Amino acid sequence: MKATVLISAFLGGALVGAGAALLFAPEKGEKVRERICRVLKRNGLKISDAEVDALVAELAGED
């Protein structure tokens, strides 16, 4: 009986964890870049797509 409770608790935790991962998964890179452009343009900075790509690569540590 104890093993059944342990397995049930493990499976329940796994389901909750999988659900949370789906809810909090990051957006696609394309959408993040669009958001960065909107925020920068709203603050008066004009930036091209190539510059955003370079900024993202720099922030990600991809020299």
PQR file with spaces between the fields and no chain letter, atoms N, CA, C, O and H, PARSE charges and radii, in Angstrom:
ATOM       1  N    MET     1       0.826   -1.190    0.000 -0.4000 1.5000
ATOM       2  CA   MET     1       0.000    0.000    0.000 -0.0000 2.0000
ATOM       3  C    MET     1       0.870    1.253    0.000  0.5500 1.7000
ATOM       4  O    MET     1       0.528    2.243   -0.647 -0.5500 1.4000
ATOM       5  N    LYS     2       1.978    1.220    0.712 -0.4000 1.5000
ATOM       6  CA   LYS     2       2.849    2.374    0.780 -0.0000 2.0000
ATOM       7  C    LYS     2       3.444    2.706   -0.593  0.5500 1.7000
ATOM       8  O    LYS     2       3.579    3.879   -0.941 -0.5500 1.4000
ATOM       9  H    LYS     2       2.256    0.416    1.238  0.4000 1.0000
ATOM      10  N    ALA     3       3.796    1.685   -1.367 -0.4000 1.5000
ATOM      11  CA   ALA     3       4.372    1.894   -2.695 -0.0000 2.0000
ATOM      12  C    ALA     3       3.357    2.554   -3.618  0.5500 1.7000
ATOM      13  O    ALA     3       3.726    3.401   -4.432 -0.5500 1.4000
ATOM      14  H    ALA     3       3.687    0.732   -1.084  0.4000 1.0000
ATOM      15  N    THR     4       2.103    2.189   -3.509 -0.4000 1.5000
ATOM      16  CA   THR     4       1.051    2.771   -4.340 -0.0000 2.0000
ATOM      17  C    THR     4       0.894    4.260   -4.050  0.5500 1.7000
ATOM      18  O    THR     4       0.739    5.061   -4.972 -0.5500 1.4000
ATOM      19  H    THR     4       1.803    1.502   -2.847  0.4000 1.0000
ATOM      20  N    VAL     5       0.934    4.628   -2.788 -0.4000 1.5000
ATOM      21  CA   VAL     5       0.821    6.031   -2.404 -0.0000 2.0000
ATOM      22  C    VAL     5       2.022    6.813   -2.927  0.5500 1.7000
ATOM      23  O    VAL     5       1.871    7.931   -3.421 -0.5500 1.4000
ATOM      24  H    VAL     5       1.060    3.978   -2.039  0.4000 1.0000
ATOM      25  N    LEU     6       3.200    6.234   -2.822 -0.4000 1.5000
ATOM      26  CA   LEU     6       4.411    6.896   -3.297 -0.0000 2.0000
ATOM      27  C    LEU     6       4.373    7.104   -4.814  0.5500 1.7000
ATOM      28  O    LEU     6       4.719    8.179   -5.304 -0.5500 1.4000
ATOM      29  H    LEU     6       3.323    5.326   -2.421  0.4000 1.0000
ATOM      30  N    ILE     7       3.957    6.087   -5.544 -0.4000 1.5000
ATOM      31  CA   ILE     7       3.864    6.193   -7.003 -0.0000 2.0000
ATOM      32  C    ILE     7       2.803    7.214   -7.393  0.5500 1.7000
ATOM      33  O    ILE     7       3.013    8.003   -8.313 -0.5500 1.4000
ATOM      34  H    ILE     7       3.676    5.214   -5.146  0.4000 1.0000
ATOM      35  N    SER     8       1.677    7.206   -6.710 -0.4000 1.5000
ATOM      36  CA   SER     8       0.617    8.176   -6.997 -0.0000 2.0000
ATOM      37  C    SER     8       1.089    9.603   -6.737  0.5500 1.7000
ATOM      38  O    SER     8       0.803   10.504   -7.526 -0.5500 1.4000
ATOM      39  H    SER     8       1.506    6.564   -5.962  0.4000 1.0000
ATOM      40  N    ALA     9       1.796    9.810   -5.657 -0.4000 1.5000
ATOM      41  CA   ALA     9       2.321   11.141   -5.341 -0.0000 2.0000
ATOM      42  C    ALA     9       3.325   11.582   -6.402  0.5500 1.7000
ATOM      43  O    ALA     9       3.313   12.738   -6.824 -0.5500 1.4000
ATOM      44  H    ALA     9       2.028    9.078   -5.017  0.4000 1.0000
ATOM      45  N    PHE    10       4.187   10.675   -6.830 -0.4000 1.5000
ATOM      46  CA   PHE    10       5.169   10.999   -7.858 -0.0000 2.0000
ATOM      47  C    PHE    10       4.488   11.370   -9.168  0.5500 1.7000
ATOM      48  O    PHE    10       4.842   12.375   -9.785 -0.5500 1.4000
ATOM      49  H    PHE    10       4.196    9.735   -6.487  0.4000 1.0000
ATOM      50  N    LEU    11       3.516   10.574   -9.599 -0.4000 1.5000
ATOM      51  CA   LEU    11       2.814   10.845  -10.850 -0.0000 2.0000
ATOM      52  C    LEU    11       2.013   12.149  -10.766  0.5500 1.7000
ATOM      53  O    LEU    11       1.959   12.906  -11.734 -0.5500 1.4000
ATOM      54  H    LEU    11       3.228    9.758   -9.098  0.4000 1.0000
ATOM      55  N    GLY    12       1.403   12.407   -9.629 -0.4000 1.5000
ATOM      56  CA   GLY    12       0.670   13.662   -9.446 -0.0000 2.0000
ATOM      57  C    GLY    12       1.602   14.860   -9.539  0.5500 1.7000
ATOM      58  O    GLY    12       1.272   15.860  -10.177 -0.5500 1.4000
ATOM      59  H    GLY    12       1.447   11.791   -8.842  0.4000 1.0000
ATOM      60  N    GLY    13       2.752   14.762   -8.911 -0.4000 1.5000
ATOM      61  CA   GLY    13       3.741   15.836   -8.980 -0.0000 2.0000
ATOM      62  C    GLY    13       4.255   16.042  -10.395  0.5500 1.7000
ATOM      63  O    GLY    13       4.466   17.174  -10.831 -0.5500 1.4000
ATOM      64  H    GLY    13       3.020   13.950   -8.392  0.4000 1.0000
ATOM      65  N    ALA    14       4.453   14.943  -11.107 -0.4000 1.5000
ATOM      66  CA   ALA    14       4.918   15.035  -12.489 -0.0000 2.0000
ATOM      67  C    ALA    14       3.885   15.726  -13.363  0.5500 1.7000
ATOM      68  O    ALA    14       4.241   16.532  -14.222 -0.5500 1.4000
ATOM      69  H    ALA    14       4.282   14.024  -10.752  0.4000 1.0000
ATOM      70  N    LEU    15       2.618   15.423  -13.157 -0.4000 1.5000
ATOM      71  CA   LEU    15       1.550   16.078  -13.934 -0.0000 2.0000
ATOM      72  C    LEU    15       1.465   17.569  -13.626  0.5500 1.7000
ATOM      73  O    LEU    15       1.318   18.384  -14.536 -0.5500 1.4000
ATOM      74  H    LEU    15       2.328   14.768  -12.460  0.4000 1.0000
ATOM      75  N    VAL    16       1.556   17.922  -12.365 -0.4000 1.5000
ATOM      76  CA   VAL    16       1.529   19.336  -11.983 -0.0000 2.0000
ATOM      77  C    VAL    16       2.741   20.062  -12.568  0.5500 1.7000
ATOM      78  O    VAL    16       2.602   21.174  -13.077 -0.5500 1.4000
ATOM      79  H    VAL    16       1.675   17.259  -11.626  0.4000 1.0000
ATOM      80  N    GLY    17       3.904   19.462  -12.505 -0.4000 1.5000
ATOM      81  CA   GLY    17       5.111   20.053  -13.059 -0.0000 2.0000
ATOM      82  C    GLY    17       5.032   20.240  -14.571  0.5500 1.7000
ATOM      83  O    GLY    17       5.454   21.270  -15.096 -0.5500 1.4000
ATOM      84  H    GLY    17       4.017   18.558  -12.091  0.4000 1.0000
ATOM      85  N    ALA    18       4.496   19.250  -15.265 -0.4000 1.5000
ATOM      86  CA   ALA    18       4.352   19.351  -16.720 -0.0000 2.0000
ATOM      87  C    ALA    18       3.367   20.462  -17.083  0.5500 1.7000
ATOM      88  O    ALA    18       3.593   21.212  -18.033 -0.5500 1.4000
ATOM      89  H    ALA    18       4.153   18.413  -14.839  0.4000 1.0000
ATOM      90  N    GLY    19       2.289   20.563  -16.335 -0.4000 1.5000
ATOM      91  CA   GLY    19       1.315   21.637  -16.580 -0.0000 2.0000
ATOM      92  C    GLY    19       1.928   23.005  -16.350  0.5500 1.7000
ATOM      93  O    GLY    19       1.709   23.924  -17.139 -0.5500 1.4000
ATOM      94  H    GLY    19       2.106   19.954  -15.563  0.4000 1.0000
ATOM      95  N    ALA    20       2.687   23.149  -15.285 -0.4000 1.5000
ATOM      96  CA   ALA    20       3.338   24.432  -14.993 -0.0000 2.0000
ATOM      97  C    ALA    20       4.358   24.769  -16.075  0.5500 1.7000
ATOM      98  O    ALA    20       4.479   25.930  -16.466 -0.5500 1.4000
ATOM      99  H    ALA    20       2.864   22.402  -14.644  0.4000 1.0000
ATOM     100  N    ALA    21       5.085   23.785  -16.558 -0.4000 1.5000
ATOM     101  CA   ALA    21       6.070   24.028  -17.616 -0.0000 2.0000
ATOM     102  C    ALA    21       5.394   24.538  -18.881  0.5500 1.7000
ATOM     103  O    ALA    21       5.914   25.438  -19.541 -0.5500 1.4000
ATOM     104  H    ALA    21       4.988   22.842  -16.240  0.4000 1.0000
ATOM     105  N    LEU    22       4.246   23.977  -19.224 -0.4000 1.5000
ATOM     106  CA   LEU    22       3.520   24.440  -20.403 -0.0000 2.0000
ATOM     107  C    LEU    22       3.002   25.864  -20.226  0.5500 1.7000
ATOM     108  O    LEU    22       3.004   26.654  -21.170 -0.5500 1.4000
ATOM     109  H    LEU    22       3.824   23.246  -18.689  0.4000 1.0000
ATOM     110  N    LEU    23       2.565   26.183  -19.026 -0.4000 1.5000
ATOM     111  CA   LEU    23       2.031   27.523  -18.776 -0.0000 2.0000
ATOM     112  C    LEU    23       3.115   28.590  -18.763  0.5500 1.7000
ATOM     113  O    LEU    23       2.877   29.716  -19.200 -0.5500 1.4000
ATOM     114  H    LEU    23       2.563   25.541  -18.259  0.4000 1.0000
ATOM     115  N    PHE    24       4.300   28.253  -18.270 -0.4000 1.5000
ATOM     116  CA   PHE    24       5.354   29.242  -18.109 -0.0000 2.0000
ATOM     117  C    PHE    24       6.466   29.130  -19.149  0.5500 1.7000
ATOM     118  O    PHE    24       7.528   29.729  -18.978 -0.5500 1.4000
ATOM     119  H    PHE    24       4.494   27.338  -17.915  0.4000 1.0000
ATOM     120  N    ALA    25       6.242   28.377  -20.217 -0.4000 1.5000
ATOM     121  CA   ALA    25       7.255   28.225  -21.253 -0.0000 2.0000
ATOM     122  C    ALA    25       7.529   29.575  -21.913  0.5500 1.7000
ATOM     123  O    ALA    25       6.601   30.357  -22.119 -0.5500 1.4000
ATOM     124  H    ALA    25       5.379   27.891  -20.356  0.4000 1.0000
ATOM     125  N    PRO    26       8.775   29.857  -22.244 -0.5600 1.5000
ATOM     126  CA   PRO    26       9.095   31.132  -22.883  0.2800 2.0000
ATOM     127  C    PRO    26       8.488   31.232  -24.274  0.5500 1.7000
ATOM     128  O    PRO    26       8.192   30.227  -24.921 -0.5500 1.4000
ATOM     129  N    GLU    27       8.315   32.454  -24.708 -0.4000 1.5000
ATOM     130  CA   GLU    27       7.781   32.682  -26.042 -0.0000 2.0000
ATOM     131  C    GLU    27       8.834   32.355  -27.090  0.5500 1.7000
ATOM     132  O    GLU    27      10.013   32.191  -26.776 -0.5500 1.4000
ATOM     133  H    GLU    27       8.556   33.270  -24.182  0.4000 1.0000
ATOM     134  N    LYS    28       8.392   32.263  -28.333 -0.4000 1.5000
ATOM     135  CA   LYS    28       9.315   32.034  -29.429 -0.0000 2.0000
ATOM     136  C    LYS    28      10.238   33.237  -29.562  0.5500 1.7000
ATOM     137  O    LYS    28       9.856   34.360  -29.232 -0.5500 1.4000
ATOM     138  H    LYS    28       7.434   32.396  -28.587  0.4000 1.0000
ATOM     139  N    GLY    29      11.435   33.004  -30.038 -0.4000 1.5000
ATOM     140  CA   GLY    29      12.416   34.065  -30.198 -0.0000 2.0000
ATOM     141  C    GLY    29      11.927   35.202  -31.075  0.5500 1.7000
ATOM     142  O    GLY    29      12.233   36.367  -30.825 -0.5500 1.4000
ATOM     143  H    GLY    29      11.746   32.092  -30.306  0.4000 1.0000
ATOM     144  N    GLU    30      11.166   34.857  -32.104 -0.4000 1.5000
ATOM     145  CA   GLU    30      10.633   35.868  -33.021 -0.0000 2.0000
ATOM     146  C    GLU    30       9.721   36.851  -32.286  0.5500 1.7000
ATOM     147  O    GLU    30       9.787   38.059  -32.516 -0.5500 1.4000
ATOM     148  H    GLU    30      10.917   33.910  -32.307  0.4000 1.0000
ATOM     149  N    LYS    31       8.881   36.333  -31.411 -0.4000 1.5000
ATOM     150  CA   LYS    31       7.969   37.196  -30.656 -0.0000 2.0000
ATOM     151  C    LYS    31       8.728   38.061  -29.652  0.5500 1.7000
ATOM     152  O    LYS    31       8.370   39.217  -29.424 -0.5500 1.4000
ATOM     153  H    LYS    31       8.827   35.352  -31.224  0.4000 1.0000
ATOM     154  N    VAL    32       9.770   37.499  -29.059 -0.4000 1.5000
ATOM     155  CA   VAL    32      10.582   38.270  -28.113 -0.0000 2.0000
ATOM     156  C    VAL    32      11.271   39.418  -28.831  0.5500 1.7000
ATOM     157  O    VAL    32      11.327   40.535  -28.317 -0.5500 1.4000
ATOM     158  H    VAL    32      10.061   36.560  -29.244  0.4000 1.0000
ATOM     159  N    ARG    33      11.796   39.143  -30.021 -0.4000 1.5000
ATOM     160  CA   ARG    33      12.456   40.199  -30.798 -0.0000 2.0000
ATOM     161  C    ARG    33      11.467   41.303  -31.160  0.5500 1.7000
ATOM     162  O    ARG    33      11.805   42.484  -31.082 -0.5500 1.4000
ATOM     163  H    ARG    33      11.750   38.236  -30.438  0.4000 1.0000
ATOM     164  N    GLU    34      10.247   40.932  -31.556 -0.4000 1.5000
ATOM     165  CA   GLU    34       9.222   41.926  -31.877 -0.0000 2.0000
ATOM     166  C    GLU    34       8.907   42.778  -30.648  0.5500 1.7000
ATOM     167  O    GLU    34       8.745   43.994  -30.756 -0.5500 1.4000
ATOM     168  H    GLU    34       9.973   39.972  -31.620  0.4000 1.0000
ATOM     169  N    ARG    35       8.822   42.149  -29.502 -0.4000 1.5000
ATOM     170  CA   ARG    35       8.535   42.877  -28.272 -0.0000 2.0000
ATOM     171  C    ARG    35       9.665   43.848  -27.941  0.5500 1.7000
ATOM     172  O    ARG    35       9.416   44.981  -27.529 -0.5500 1.4000
ATOM     173  H    ARG    35       8.953   41.162  -29.414  0.4000 1.0000
ATOM     174  N    ILE    36      10.914   43.398  -28.123 -0.4000 1.5000
ATOM     175  CA   ILE    36      12.061   44.269  -27.876 -0.0000 2.0000
ATOM     176  C    ILE    36      11.992   45.494  -28.792  0.5500 1.7000
ATOM     177  O    ILE    36      12.202   46.619  -28.339 -0.5500 1.4000
ATOM     178  H    ILE    36      11.116   42.478  -28.457  0.4000 1.0000
ATOM     179  N    CYS    37      11.698   45.279  -30.075 -0.4000 1.5000
ATOM     180  CA   CYS    37      11.592   46.393  -31.021 -0.0000 2.0000
ATOM     181  C    CYS    37      10.506   47.373  -30.596  0.5500 1.7000
ATOM     182  O    CYS    37      10.723   48.584  -30.624 -0.5500 1.4000
ATOM     183  H    CYS    37      11.527   44.365  -30.443  0.4000 1.0000
ATOM     184  N    ARG    38       9.350   46.868  -30.206 -0.4000 1.5000
ATOM     185  CA   ARG    38       8.241   47.748  -29.783 -0.0000 2.0000
ATOM     186  C    ARG    38       8.633   48.581  -28.575  0.5500 1.7000
ATOM     187  O    ARG    38       8.380   49.785  -28.540 -0.5500 1.4000
ATOM     188  H    ARG    38       9.174   45.884  -30.183  0.4000 1.0000
ATOM     189  N    VAL    39       9.244   47.951  -27.592 -0.4000 1.5000
ATOM     190  CA   VAL    39       9.631   48.675  -26.370 -0.0000 2.0000
ATOM     191  C    VAL    39      10.665   49.747  -26.687  0.5500 1.7000
ATOM     192  O    VAL    39      10.565   50.875  -26.203 -0.5500 1.4000
ATOM     193  H    VAL    39       9.449   46.973  -27.621  0.4000 1.0000
ATOM     194  N    LEU    40      11.650   49.397  -27.493 -0.4000 1.5000
ATOM     195  CA   LEU    40      12.691   50.369  -27.828 -0.0000 2.0000
ATOM     196  C    LEU    40      12.120   51.525  -28.653  0.5500 1.7000
ATOM     197  O    LEU    40      12.465   52.682  -28.415 -0.5500 1.4000
ATOM     198  H    LEU    40      11.731   48.481  -27.886  0.4000 1.0000
ATOM     199  N    LYS    41      11.257   51.222  -29.614 -0.4000 1.5000
ATOM     200  CA   LYS    41      10.655   52.274  -30.439 -0.0000 2.0000
ATOM     201  C    LYS    41       9.747   53.172  -29.610  0.5500 1.7000
ATOM     202  O    LYS    41       9.692   54.381  -29.835 -0.5500 1.4000
ATOM     203  H    LYS    41      10.977   50.281  -29.808  0.4000 1.0000
ATOM     204  N    ARG    42       9.040   52.588  -28.657 -0.4000 1.5000
ATOM     205  CA   ARG    42       8.168   53.371  -27.777 -0.0000 2.0000
ATOM     206  C    ARG    42       8.990   54.341  -26.928  0.5500 1.7000
ATOM     207  O    ARG    42       8.504   55.405  -26.545 -0.5500 1.4000
ATOM     208  H    ARG    42       9.084   51.606  -28.475  0.4000 1.0000
ATOM     209  N    ASN    43      10.222   53.972  -26.641 -0.4000 1.5000
ATOM     210  CA   ASN    43      11.107   54.822  -25.846 -0.0000 2.0000
ATOM     211  C    ASN    43      11.983   55.719  -26.715  0.5500 1.7000
ATOM     212  O    ASN    43      12.929   56.329  -26.217 -0.5500 1.4000
ATOM     213  H    ASN    43      10.617   53.108  -26.952  0.4000 1.0000
ATOM     214  N    GLY    44      11.677   55.803  -28.006 -0.4000 1.5000
ATOM     215  CA   GLY    44      12.363   56.734  -28.892 -0.0000 2.0000
ATOM     216  C    GLY    44      13.626   56.212  -29.538  0.5500 1.7000
ATOM     217  O    GLY    44      14.353   56.989  -30.157 -0.5500 1.4000
ATOM     218  H    GLY    44      10.909   55.307  -28.411  0.4000 1.0000
ATOM     219  N    LEU    45      13.918   54.931  -29.421 -0.4000 1.5000
ATOM     220  CA   LEU    45      15.111   54.361  -30.039 -0.0000 2.0000
ATOM     221  C    LEU    45      14.722   53.640  -31.320  0.5500 1.7000
ATOM     222  O    LEU    45      13.873   52.749  -31.312 -0.5500 1.4000
ATOM     223  H    LEU    45      13.327   54.299  -28.918  0.4000 1.0000
ATOM     224  N    LYS    46      15.346   54.030  -32.407 -0.4000 1.5000
ATOM     225  CA   LYS    46      15.084   53.350  -33.683 -0.0000 2.0000
ATOM     226  C    LYS    46      16.120   52.251  -33.846  0.5500 1.7000
ATOM     227  O    LYS    46      17.321   52.490  -33.716 -0.5500 1.4000
ATOM     228  H    LYS    46      16.036   54.754  -32.414  0.4000 1.0000
ATOM     229  N    ILE    47      15.649   51.048  -34.131 -0.4000 1.5000
ATOM     230  CA   ILE    47      16.547   49.893  -34.202 -0.0000 2.0000
ATOM     231  C    ILE    47      16.078   48.980  -35.329  0.5500 1.7000
ATOM     232  O    ILE    47      14.878   48.791  -35.531 -0.5500 1.4000
ATOM     233  H    ILE    47      14.674   50.854  -34.236  0.4000 1.0000
ATOM     234  N    SER    48      17.029   48.420  -36.053 -0.4000 1.5000
ATOM     235  CA   SER    48      16.692   47.514  -37.150 -0.0000 2.0000
ATOM     236  C    SER    48      16.615   46.079  -36.632  0.5500 1.7000
ATOM     237  O    SER    48      17.025   45.772  -35.513 -0.5500 1.4000
ATOM     238  H    SER    48      18.004   48.573  -35.889  0.4000 1.0000
ATOM     239  N    ASP    49      16.078   45.219  -37.486 -0.4000 1.5000
ATOM     240  CA   ASP    49      15.984   43.802  -37.111 -0.0000 2.0000
ATOM     241  C    ASP    49      17.371   43.198  -36.902  0.5500 1.7000
ATOM     242  O    ASP    49      17.569   42.379  -36.004 -0.5500 1.4000
ATOM     243  H    ASP    49      15.745   45.468  -38.395  0.4000 1.0000
ATOM     244  N    ALA    50      18.326   43.605  -37.734 -0.4000 1.5000
ATOM     245  CA   ALA    50      19.690   43.086  -37.599 -0.0000 2.0000
ATOM     246  C    ALA    50      20.302   43.513  -36.267  0.5500 1.7000
ATOM     247  O    ALA    50      21.010   42.738  -35.624 -0.5500 1.4000
ATOM     248  H    ALA    50      18.165   44.270  -38.463  0.4000 1.0000
ATOM     249  N    GLU    51      20.021   44.758  -35.857 -0.4000 1.5000
ATOM     250  CA   GLU    51      20.545   45.242  -34.583 -0.0000 2.0000
ATOM     251  C    GLU    51      19.910   44.497  -33.414  0.5500 1.7000
ATOM     252  O    GLU    51      20.578   44.216  -32.418 -0.5500 1.4000
ATOM     253  H    GLU    51      19.446   45.387  -36.380  0.4000 1.0000
ATOM     254  N    VAL    52      18.630   44.177  -33.532 -0.4000 1.5000
ATOM     255  CA   VAL    52      17.962   43.404  -32.478 -0.0000 2.0000
ATOM     256  C    VAL    52      18.567   42.014  -32.402  0.5500 1.7000
ATOM     257  O    VAL    52      18.806   41.497  -31.310 -0.5500 1.4000
ATOM     258  H    VAL    52      18.088   44.405  -34.341  0.4000 1.0000
ATOM     259  N    ASP    53      18.816   41.403  -33.560 -0.4000 1.5000
ATOM     260  CA   ASP    53      19.433   40.072  -33.573 -0.0000 2.0000
ATOM     261  C    ASP    53      20.816   40.115  -32.904  0.5500 1.7000
ATOM     262  O    ASP    53      21.171   39.217  -32.141 -0.5500 1.4000
ATOM     263  H    ASP    53      18.621   41.822  -34.446  0.4000 1.0000
ATOM     264  N    ALA    54      21.589   41.170  -33.200 -0.4000 1.5000
ATOM     265  CA   ALA    54      22.922   41.312  -32.581 -0.0000 2.0000
ATOM     266  C    ALA    54      22.794   41.510  -31.081  0.5500 1.7000
ATOM     267  O    ALA    54      23.583   40.959  -30.313 -0.5500 1.4000
ATOM     268  H    ALA    54      21.300   41.900  -33.819  0.4000 1.0000
ATOM     269  N    LEU    55      21.811   42.290  -30.657 -0.4000 1.5000
ATOM     270  CA   LEU    55      21.594   42.520  -29.221 -0.0000 2.0000
ATOM     271  C    LEU    55      21.213   41.228  -28.510  0.5500 1.7000
ATOM     272  O    LEU    55      21.732   40.925  -27.435 -0.5500 1.4000
ATOM     273  H    LEU    55      21.170   42.738  -31.281  0.4000 1.0000
ATOM     274  N    VAL    56      20.313   40.476  -29.110 -0.4000 1.5000
ATOM     275  CA   VAL    56      19.895   39.200  -28.514 -0.0000 2.0000
ATOM     276  C    VAL    56      21.075   38.243  -28.425  0.5500 1.7000
ATOM     277  O    VAL    56      21.254   37.567  -27.411 -0.5500 1.4000
ATOM     278  H    VAL    56      19.891   40.722  -29.983  0.4000 1.0000
ATOM     279  N    ALA    57      21.883   38.181  -29.485 -0.4000 1.5000
ATOM     280  CA   ALA    57      23.053   37.289  -29.476 -0.0000 2.0000
ATOM     281  C    ALA    57      24.032   37.714  -28.391  0.5500 1.7000
ATOM     282  O    ALA    57      24.616   36.867  -27.715 -0.5500 1.4000
ATOM     283  H    ALA    57      21.737   38.730  -30.308  0.4000 1.0000
ATOM     284  N    GLU    58      24.217   39.032  -28.220 -0.4000 1.5000
ATOM     285  CA   GLU    58      25.128   39.521  -27.191 -0.0000 2.0000
ATOM     286  C    GLU    58      24.610   39.185  -25.794  0.5500 1.7000
ATOM     287  O    GLU    58      25.372   38.757  -24.927 -0.5500 1.4000
ATOM     288  H    GLU    58      23.743   39.719  -28.769  0.4000 1.0000
ATOM     289  N    LEU    59      23.322   39.381  -25.587 -0.4000 1.5000
ATOM     290  CA   LEU    59      22.737   39.073  -24.275 -0.0000 2.0000
ATOM     291  C    LEU    59      22.774   37.590  -23.964  0.5500 1.7000
ATOM     292  O    LEU    59      22.894   37.188  -22.807 -0.5500 1.4000
ATOM     293  H    LEU    59      22.703   39.728  -26.291  0.4000 1.0000
ATOM     294  N    ALA    60      22.668   36.772  -25.019 -0.4000 1.5000
ATOM     295  CA   ALA    60      22.694   35.322  -24.828 -0.0000 2.0000
ATOM     296  C    ALA    60      24.124   34.798  -24.718  0.5500 1.7000
ATOM     297  O    ALA    60      24.333   33.623  -24.415 -0.5500 1.4000
ATOM     298  H    ALA    60      22.570   37.098  -25.959  0.4000 1.0000
ATOM     299  N    GLY    61      25.113   35.668  -24.963 -0.4000 1.5000
ATOM     300  CA   GLY    61      26.509   35.248  -24.856 -0.0000 2.0000
ATOM     301  C    GLY    61      27.025   34.549  -26.092  0.5500 1.7000
ATOM     302  O    GLY    61      28.019   33.825  -26.031 -0.5500 1.4000
ATOM     303  H    GLY    61      24.943   36.623  -25.209  0.4000 1.0000
ATOM     304  N    GLU    62      26.356   34.758  -27.222 -0.4000 1.5000
ATOM     305  CA   GLU    62      26.765   34.151  -28.484 -0.0000 2.0000
ATOM     306  C    GLU    62      27.545   35.179  -29.290  0.5500 1.7000
ATOM     307  O    GLU    62      26.982   35.831  -30.170 -0.5500 1.4000
ATOM     308  H    GLU    62      25.548   35.345  -27.272  0.4000 1.0000
ATOM     309  N    ASP    63      28.813   35.330  -29.006 -0.4000 1.5000
ATOM     310  CA   ASP    63      29.622   36.353  -29.695 -0.0000 2.0000
ATOM     311  C    ASP    63      29.760   36.059  -31.136  0.5500 1.7000
ATOM     312  O    ASP    63      30.406   36.815  -31.861 -0.5500 1.4000
ATOM     313  H    ASP    63      29.271   34.801  -28.291  0.4000 1.0000
